[in-house]
Amino acid sequence: MVRAASRAVGKPGLLRVRGAEDMSDGARKDEDRGSPPASEAALSARLKRLDERLAEAGANRGAETKGPDRGRVDPSAWARGFRLSSEFVGAVLVGAGLGFLVDHYLRVSPGGLIVFTLLGFAAGVLNLMRASTPRAPDSPDSPTQRRPD
């Protein structure tokens, strides 16, 4: 395999190594390819062209992403996510713990652990479904509903 690759190096078109000029995506003009900029004027012109291209790309990008600010996340959503995930993990762990105790006292080795872990998983999923479904404001379990005193 190494011989085949080394033979291909000598043949044009089979194996080509890209240079820095090929990867520049047309940033340098044809007159700039051979040598670095000779003066401050050439450097300033390249910087000005780059600035214009960046401004144009920024204007195009700004038009595409109009809408709500995507960088900001509601902290209460993070809190709710952590609460729901910890309740789910807690339900599974409590089920596994109860299953271990049943196995230990009834001496039915893996049966209780498997059954109660699955029950804990089902309880966790049920709890997630209850907590994530939207409720009407006038429903009796709604947190905004006031209880009569």
PyMOL commands that place a pseudoatom at each C-alpha (Angstrom):
pseudoatom trace, name=CA, resn=MET, resi=1, chain=A, elem=C, hetatm=0, pos=[0.000, 0.000, 0.000]
pseudoatom trace, name=CA, resn=VAL, resi=2, chain=A, elem=C, hetatm=0, pos=[2.896, 2.347, 0.753]
pseudoatom trace, name=CA, resn=ARG, resi=3, chain=A, elem=C, hetatm=0, pos=[4.467, 1.488, -2.605]
pseudoatom trace, name=CA, resn=ALA, resi=4, chain=A, elem=C, hetatm=0, pos=[1.253, 2.328, -4.427]
pseudoatom trace, name=CA, resn=ALA, resi=5, chain=A, elem=C, hetatm=0, pos=[1.065, 5.695, -2.695]
pseudoatom trace, name=CA, resn=SER, resi=6, chain=A, elem=C, hetatm=0, pos=[4.715, 6.462, -3.403]
pseudoatom trace, name=CA, resn=ARG, resi=7, chain=A, elem=C, hetatm=0, pos=[4.257, 5.587, -7.090]
pseudoatom trace, name=CA, resn=ALA, resi=8, chain=A, elem=C, hetatm=0, pos=[1.234, 7.887, -7.259]
pseudoatom trace, name=CA, resn=VAL, resi=9, chain=A, elem=C, hetatm=0, pos=[3.277, 10.857, -6.035]
pseudoatom trace, name=CA, resn=GLY, resi=10, chain=A, elem=C, hetatm=0, pos=[5.187, 11.092, -9.294]
pseudoatom trace, name=CA, resn=LYS, resi=11, chain=A, elem=C, hetatm=0, pos=[2.080, 11.012, -11.464]
pseudoatom trace, name=CA, resn=PRO, resi=12, chain=A, elem=C, hetatm=0, pos=[0.269, 14.315, -11.921]
pseudoatom trace, name=CA, resn=GLY, resi=13, chain=A, elem=C, hetatm=0, pos=[-3.356, 14.400, -10.910]
pseudoatom trace, name=CA, resn=LEU, resi=14, chain=A, elem=C, hetatm=0, pos=[-3.339, 11.313, -8.678]
pseudoatom trace, name=CA, resn=LEU, resi=15, chain=A, elem=C, hetatm=0, pos=[-2.068, 12.803, -5.458]
pseudoatom trace, name=CA, resn=ARG, resi=16, chain=A, elem=C, hetatm=0, pos=[-2.029, 16.544, -5.011]
pseudoatom trace, name=CA, resn=VAL, resi=17, chain=A, elem=C, hetatm=0, pos=[-1.040, 18.413, -1.904]
pseudoatom trace, name=CA, resn=ARG, resi=18, chain=A, elem=C, hetatm=0, pos=[-2.912, 21.626, -1.368]
pseudoatom trace, name=CA, resn=GLY, resi=19, chain=A, elem=C, hetatm=0, pos=[-0.897, 24.689, -0.555]
pseudoatom trace, name=CA, resn=ALA, resi=20, chain=A, elem=C, hetatm=0, pos=[-1.832, 27.689, 1.534]
pseudoatom trace, name=CA, resn=GLU, resi=21, chain=A, elem=C, hetatm=0, pos=[-2.829, 29.563, -1.638]
pseudoatom trace, name=CA, resn=ASP, resi=22, chain=A, elem=C, hetatm=0, pos=[-5.454, 26.932, -2.449]
pseudoatom trace, name=CA, resn=MET, resi=23, chain=A, elem=C, hetatm=0, pos=[-6.996, 27.158, 1.012]
pseudoatom trace, name=CA, resn=SER, resi=24, chain=A, elem=C, hetatm=0, pos=[-7.188, 30.956, 1.175]
pseudoatom trace, name=CA, resn=ASP, resi=25, chain=A, elem=C, hetatm=0, pos=[-10.651, 30.987, -0.432]
pseudoatom trace, name=CA, resn=GLY, resi=26, chain=A, elem=C, hetatm=0, pos=[-9.720, 33.812, -2.784]
pseudoatom trace, name=CA, resn=ALA, resi=27, chain=A, elem=C, hetatm=0, pos=[-8.739, 36.238, -0.040]
pseudoatom trace, name=CA, resn=ARG, resi=28, chain=A, elem=C, hetatm=0, pos=[-5.556, 37.245, -1.877]
pseudoatom trace, name=CA, resn=LYS, resi=29, chain=A, elem=C, hetatm=0, pos=[-5.801, 38.637, -5.358]
pseudoatom trace, name=CA, resn=ASP, resi=30, chain=A, elem=C, hetatm=0, pos=[-3.672, 37.257, -8.184]
pseudoatom trace, name=CA, resn=GLU, resi=31, chain=A, elem=C, hetatm=0, pos=[-1.135, 40.062, -7.883]
pseudoatom trace, name=CA, resn=ASP, resi=32, chain=A, elem=C, hetatm=0, pos=[-0.647, 39.311, -4.159]
pseudoatom trace, name=CA, resn=ARG, resi=33, chain=A, elem=C, hetatm=0, pos=[-0.030, 35.548, -4.489]
pseudoatom trace, name=CA, resn=GLY, resi=34, chain=A, elem=C, hetatm=0, pos=[3.681, 35.513, -5.176]
pseudoatom trace, name=CA, resn=SER, resi=35, chain=A, elem=C, hetatm=0, pos=[5.025, 37.727, -2.431]
pseudoatom trace, name=CA, resn=PRO, resi=36, chain=A, elem=C, hetatm=0, pos=[3.926, 39.286, 0.819]
pseudoatom trace, name=CA, resn=PRO, resi=37, chain=A, elem=C, hetatm=0, pos=[2.676, 42.877, 0.709]
pseudoatom trace, name=CA, resn=ALA, resi=38, chain=A, elem=C, hetatm=0, pos=[5.564, 45.269, 0.186]
pseudoatom trace, name=CA, resn=SER, resi=39, chain=A, elem=C, hetatm=0, pos=[4.181, 48.401, 1.748]
pseudoatom trace, name=CA, resn=GLU, resi=40, chain=A, elem=C, hetatm=0, pos=[1.761, 49.771, 4.272]
pseudoatom trace, name=CA, resn=ALA, resi=41, chain=A, elem=C, hetatm=0, pos=[-0.580, 50.860, 1.451]
pseudoatom trace, name=CA, resn=ALA, resi=42, chain=A, elem=C, hetatm=0, pos=[-1.001, 47.295, 0.204]
pseudoatom trace, name=CA, resn=LEU, resi=43, chain=A, elem=C, hetatm=0, pos=[-1.583, 46.087, 3.752]
pseudoatom trace, name=CA, resn=SER, resi=44, chain=A, elem=C, hetatm=0, pos=[-4.174, 48.807, 4.335]
pseudoatom trace, name=CA, resn=ALA, resi=45, chain=A, elem=C, hetatm=0, pos=[-5.934, 47.929, 1.082]
pseudoatom trace, name=CA, resn=ARG, resi=46, chain=A, elem=C, hetatm=0, pos=[-6.124, 44.252, 2.077]
pseudoatom trace, name=CA, resn=LEU, resi=47, chain=A, elem=C, hetatm=0, pos=[-7.422, 45.210, 5.509]
pseudoatom trace, name=CA, resn=LYS, resi=48, chain=A, elem=C, hetatm=0, pos=[-10.061, 47.450, 3.945]
pseudoatom trace, name=CA, resn=ARG, resi=49, chain=A, elem=C, hetatm=0, pos=[-11.192, 44.642, 1.587]
pseudoatom trace, name=CA, resn=LEU, resi=50, chain=A, elem=C, hetatm=0, pos=[-11.395, 42.256, 4.543]
pseudoatom trace, name=CA, resn=ASP, resi=51, chain=A, elem=C, hetatm=0, pos=[-13.400, 44.778, 6.543]
pseudoatom trace, name=CA, resn=GLU, resi=52, chain=A, elem=C, hetatm=0, pos=[-15.855, 45.225, 3.666]
pseudoatom trace, name=CA, resn=ARG, resi=53, chain=A, elem=C, hetatm=0, pos=[-16.281, 41.461, 3.290]
pseudoatom trace, name=CA, resn=LEU, resi=54, chain=A, elem=C, hetatm=0, pos=[-16.853, 41.046, 7.031]
pseudoatom trace, name=CA, resn=ALA, resi=55, chain=A, elem=C, hetatm=0, pos=[-19.420, 43.857, 7.075]
pseudoatom trace, name=CA, resn=GLU, resi=56, chain=A, elem=C, hetatm=0, pos=[-21.239, 42.280, 4.130]
pseudoatom trace, name=CA, resn=ALA, resi=57, chain=A, elem=C, hetatm=0, pos=[-21.226, 38.848, 5.761]
pseudoatom trace, name=CA, resn=GLY, resi=58, chain=A, elem=C, hetatm=0, pos=[-22.438, 40.354, 9.039]
pseudoatom trace, name=CA, resn=ALA, resi=59, chain=A, elem=C, hetatm=0, pos=[-25.300, 42.130, 7.283]
pseudoatom trace, name=CA, resn=ASN, resi=60, chain=A, elem=C, hetatm=0, pos=[-26.337, 38.899, 5.562]
pseudoatom trace, name=CA, resn=ARG, resi=61, chain=A, elem=C, hetatm=0, pos=[-26.112, 36.959, 8.814]
pseudoatom trace, name=CA, resn=GLY, resi=62, chain=A, elem=C, hetatm=0, pos=[-28.083, 39.590, 10.739]
pseudoatom trace, name=CA, resn=ALA, resi=63, chain=A, elem=C, hetatm=0, pos=[-30.943, 39.393, 8.245]
pseudoatom trace, name=CA, resn=GLU, resi=64, chain=A, elem=C, hetatm=0, pos=[-31.088, 35.591, 8.602]
pseudoatom trace, name=CA, resn=THR, resi=65, chain=A, elem=C, hetatm=0, pos=[-31.192, 35.479, 12.401]
pseudoatom trace, name=CA, resn=LYS, resi=66, chain=A, elem=C, hetatm=0, pos=[-33.792, 38.144, 13.108]
pseudoatom trace, name=CA, resn=GLY, resi=67, chain=A, elem=C, hetatm=0, pos=[-36.175, 37.121, 15.841]
pseudoatom trace, name=CA, resn=PRO, resi=68, chain=A, elem=C, hetatm=0, pos=[-35.850, 36.247, 19.509]
pseudoatom trace, name=CA, resn=ASP, resi=69, chain=A, elem=C, hetatm=0, pos=[-32.465, 36.435, 21.134]
pseudoatom trace, name=CA, resn=ARG, resi=70, chain=A, elem=C, hetatm=0, pos=[-31.096, 32.899, 20.878]
pseudoatom trace, name=CA, resn=GLY, resi=71, chain=A, elem=C, hetatm=0, pos=[-28.229, 33.479, 23.294]
pseudoatom trace, name=CA, resn=ARG, resi=72, chain=A, elem=C, hetatm=0, pos=[-30.413, 34.017, 26.345]
pseudoatom trace, name=CA, resn=VAL, resi=73, chain=A, elem=C, hetatm=0, pos=[-32.038, 31.163, 28.213]
pseudoatom trace, name=CA, resn=ASP, resi=74, chain=A, elem=C, hetatm=0, pos=[-34.679, 31.528, 30.886]
pseudoatom trace, name=CA, resn=PRO, resi=75, chain=A, elem=C, hetatm=0, pos=[-33.150, 30.500, 34.244]
pseudoatom trace, name=CA, resn=SER, resi=76, chain=A, elem=C, hetatm=0, pos=[-36.477, 29.096, 35.408]
pseudoatom trace, name=CA, resn=ALA, resi=77, chain=A, elem=C, hetatm=0, pos=[-36.379, 26.654, 32.488]
pseudoatom trace, name=CA, resn=TRP, resi=78, chain=A, elem=C, hetatm=0, pos=[-32.984, 25.410, 33.699]
pseudoatom trace, name=CA, resn=ALA, resi=79, chain=A, elem=C, hetatm=0, pos=[-34.359, 25.041, 37.216]
pseudoatom trace, name=CA, resn=ARG, resi=80, chain=A, elem=C, hetatm=0, pos=[-37.387, 23.126, 35.974]
pseudoatom trace, name=CA, resn=GLY, resi=81, chain=A, elem=C, hetatm=0, pos=[-35.203, 20.838, 33.861]
pseudoatom trace, name=CA, resn=PHE, resi=82, chain=A, elem=C, hetatm=0, pos=[-32.909, 20.043, 36.787]
pseudoatom trace, name=CA, resn=ARG, resi=83, chain=A, elem=C, hetatm=0, pos=[-35.889, 19.448, 39.067]
pseudoatom trace, name=CA, resn=LEU, resi=84, chain=A, elem=C, hetatm=0, pos=[-37.565, 17.075, 36.626]
pseudoatom trace, name=CA, resn=SER, resi=85, chain=A, elem=C, hetatm=0, pos=[-34.373, 15.167, 35.902]
pseudoatom trace, name=CA, resn=SER, resi=86, chain=A, elem=C, hetatm=0, pos=[-33.537, 14.782, 39.585]
pseudoatom trace, name=CA, resn=GLU, resi=87, chain=A, elem=C, hetatm=0, pos=[-37.073, 13.572, 40.311]
pseudoatom trace, name=CA, resn=PHE, resi=88, chain=A, elem=C, hetatm=0, pos=[-36.782, 10.994, 37.530]
pseudoatom trace, name=CA, resn=VAL, resi=89, chain=A, elem=C, hetatm=0, pos=[-33.400, 9.725, 38.720]
pseudoatom trace, name=CA, resn=GLY, resi=90, chain=A, elem=C, hetatm=0, pos=[-34.692, 9.706, 42.297]
pseudoatom trace, name=CA, resn=ALA, resi=91, chain=A, elem=C, hetatm=0, pos=[-37.703, 7.579, 41.330]
pseudoatom trace, name=CA, resn=VAL, resi=92, chain=A, elem=C, hetatm=0, pos=[-35.483, 5.010, 39.625]
pseudoatom trace, name=CA, resn=LEU, resi=93, chain=A, elem=C, hetatm=0, pos=[-33.062, 4.916, 42.581]
pseudoatom trace, name=CA, resn=VAL, resi=94, chain=A, elem=C, hetatm=0, pos=[-35.878, 4.536, 45.129]
pseudoatom trace, name=CA, resn=GLY, resi=95, chain=A, elem=C, hetatm=0, pos=[-37.327, 1.693, 43.060]
pseudoatom trace, name=CA, resn=ALA, resi=96, chain=A, elem=C, hetatm=0, pos=[-33.915, 0.001, 42.884]
pseudoatom trace, name=CA, resn=GLY, resi=97, chain=A, elem=C, hetatm=0, pos=[-33.433, 0.463, 46.635]
pseudoatom trace, name=CA, resn=LEU, resi=98, chain=A, elem=C, hetatm=0, pos=[-36.832, -1.051, 47.426]
pseudoatom trace, name=CA, resn=GLY, resi=99, chain=A, elem=C, hetatm=0, pos=[-36.085, -3.920, 45.060]
pseudoatom trace, name=CA, resn=PHE, resi=100, chain=A, elem=C, hetatm=0, pos=[-32.767, -4.559, 46.794]
pseudoatom trace, name=CA, resn=LEU, resi=101, chain=A, elem=C, hetatm=0, pos=[-34.509, -4.635, 50.191]
pseudoatom trace, name=CA, resn=VAL, resi=102, chain=A, elem=C, hetatm=0, pos=[-37.174, -7.027, 48.882]
pseudoatom trace, name=CA, resn=ASP, resi=103, chain=A, elem=C, hetatm=0, pos=[-34.417, -9.266, 47.475]
pseudoatom trace, name=CA, resn=HIS, resi=104, chain=A, elem=C, hetatm=0, pos=[-32.522, -9.188, 50.750]
pseudoatom trace, name=CA, resn=TYR, resi=105, chain=A, elem=C, hetatm=0, pos=[-35.461, -9.996, 53.048]
pseudoatom trace, name=CA, resn=LEU, resi=106, chain=A, elem=C, hetatm=0, pos=[-37.386, -12.404, 50.812]
pseudoatom trace, name=CA, resn=ARG, resi=107, chain=A, elem=C, hetatm=0, pos=[-34.246, -14.015, 49.334]
pseudoatom trace, name=CA, resn=VAL, resi=108, chain=A, elem=C, hetatm=0, pos=[-35.458, -13.789, 45.735]
pseudoatom trace, name=CA, resn=SER, resi=109, chain=A, elem=C, hetatm=0, pos=[-32.156, -12.690, 44.259]
pseudoatom trace, name=CA, resn=PRO, resi=110, chain=A, elem=C, hetatm=0, pos=[-32.629, -10.588, 41.106]
pseudoatom trace, name=CA, resn=GLY, resi=111, chain=A, elem=C, hetatm=0, pos=[-36.433, -10.622, 40.857]
pseudoatom trace, name=CA, resn=GLY, resi=112, chain=A, elem=C, hetatm=0, pos=[-37.304, -7.845, 43.290]
pseudoatom trace, name=CA, resn=LEU, resi=113, chain=A, elem=C, hetatm=0, pos=[-34.532, -5.578, 42.046]
pseudoatom trace, name=CA, resn=ILE, resi=114, chain=A, elem=C, hetatm=0, pos=[-35.644, -5.920, 38.431]
pseudoatom trace, name=CA, resn=VAL, resi=115, chain=A, elem=C, hetatm=0, pos=[-39.351, -5.488, 39.153]
pseudoatom trace, name=CA, resn=PHE, resi=116, chain=A, elem=C, hetatm=0, pos=[-38.987, -2.513, 41.486]
pseudoatom trace, name=CA, resn=THR, resi=117, chain=A, elem=C, hetatm=0, pos=[-36.436, -0.782, 39.257]
pseudoatom trace, name=CA, resn=LEU, resi=118, chain=A, elem=C, hetatm=0, pos=[-38.907, -1.034, 36.379]
pseudoatom trace, name=CA, resn=LEU, resi=119, chain=A, elem=C, hetatm=0, pos=[-41.675, 0.260, 38.652]
pseudoatom trace, name=CA, resn=GLY, resi=120, chain=A, elem=C, hetatm=0, pos=[-39.435, 3.189, 39.669]
pseudoatom trace, name=CA, resn=PHE, resi=121, chain=A, elem=C, hetatm=0, pos=[-38.745, 3.917, 36.006]
pseudoatom trace, name=CA, resn=ALA, resi=122, chain=A, elem=C, hetatm=0, pos=[-42.477, 3.863, 35.231]
pseudoatom trace, name=CA, resn=ALA, resi=123, chain=A, elem=C, hetatm=0, pos=[-43.191, 6.149, 38.192]
pseudoatom trace, name=CA, resn=GLY, resi=124, chain=A, elem=C, hetatm=0, pos=[-40.484, 8.557, 37.001]
pseudoatom trace, name=CA, resn=VAL, resi=125, chain=A, elem=C, hetatm=0, pos=[-41.885, 8.678, 33.478]
pseudoatom trace, name=CA, resn=LEU, resi=126, chain=A, elem=C, hetatm=0, pos=[-45.404, 9.212, 34.825]
pseudoatom trace, name=CA, resn=ASN, resi=127, chain=A, elem=C, hetatm=0, pos=[-44.133, 12.045, 37.029]
pseudoatom trace, name=CA, resn=LEU, resi=128, chain=A, elem=C, hetatm=0, pos=[-42.361, 13.645, 34.033]
pseudoatom trace, name=CA, resn=MET, resi=129, chain=A, elem=C, hetatm=0, pos=[-45.516, 13.432, 31.947]
pseudoatom trace, name=CA, resn=ARG, resi=130, chain=A, elem=C, hetatm=0, pos=[-47.627, 14.980, 34.701]
pseudoatom trace, name=CA, resn=ALA, resi=131, chain=A, elem=C, hetatm=0, pos=[-45.197, 17.806, 35.305]
pseudoatom trace, name=CA, resn=SER, resi=132, chain=A, elem=C, hetatm=0, pos=[-44.631, 18.656, 31.641]
pseudoatom trace, name=CA, resn=THR, resi=133, chain=A, elem=C, hetatm=0, pos=[-48.249, 18.780, 30.450]
pseudoatom trace, name=CA, resn=PRO, resi=134, chain=A, elem=C, hetatm=0, pos=[-49.685, 22.299, 30.460]
pseudoatom trace, name=CA, resn=ARG, resi=135, chain=A, elem=C, hetatm=0, pos=[-52.607, 22.864, 32.797]
pseudoatom trace, name=CA, resn=ALA, resi=136, chain=A, elem=C, hetatm=0, pos=[-55.476, 25.261, 32.426]
pseudoatom trace, name=CA, resn=PRO, resi=137, chain=A, elem=C, hetatm=0, pos=[-55.335, 28.179, 34.904]
pseudoatom trace, name=CA, resn=ASP, resi=138, chain=A, elem=C, hetatm=0, pos=[-58.736, 27.286, 36.354]
pseudoatom trace, name=CA, resn=SER, resi=139, chain=A, elem=C, hetatm=0, pos=[-57.923, 23.603, 37.009]
pseudoatom trace, name=CA, resn=PRO, resi=140, chain=A, elem=C, hetatm=0, pos=[-57.903, 22.499, 40.650]
pseudoatom trace, name=CA, resn=ASP, resi=141, chain=A, elem=C, hetatm=0, pos=[-54.193, 21.489, 40.691]
pseudoatom trace, name=CA, resn=SER, resi=142, chain=A, elem=C, hetatm=0, pos=[-52.974, 24.667, 39.047]
pseudoatom trace, name=CA, resn=PRO, resi=143, chain=A, elem=C, hetatm=0, pos=[-50.462, 26.583, 41.175]
pseudoatom trace, name=CA, resn=THR, resi=144, chain=A, elem=C, hetatm=0, pos=[-52.118, 29.881, 40.239]
pseudoatom trace, name=CA, resn=GLN, resi=145, chain=A, elem=C, hetatm=0, pos=[-55.491, 28.758, 41.629]
pseudoatom trace, name=CA, resn=ARG, resi=146, chain=A, elem=C, hetatm=0, pos=[-56.138, 30.111, 45.119]
pseudoatom trace, name=CA, resn=ARG, resi=147, chain=A, elem=C, hetatm=0, pos=[-57.693, 27.866, 47.701]
pseudoatom trace, name=CA, resn=PRO, resi=148, chain=A, elem=C, hetatm=0, pos=[-60.721, 29.172, 49.546]
pseudoatom trace, name=CA, resn=ASP, resi=149, chain=A, elem=C, hetatm=0, pos=[-59.809, 30.071, 53.113]
for i in range(1, 149): cmd.bond("trace and resi %d" % i, "trace and resi %d" % (i + 1))
show_as sticks, trace
zoom trace
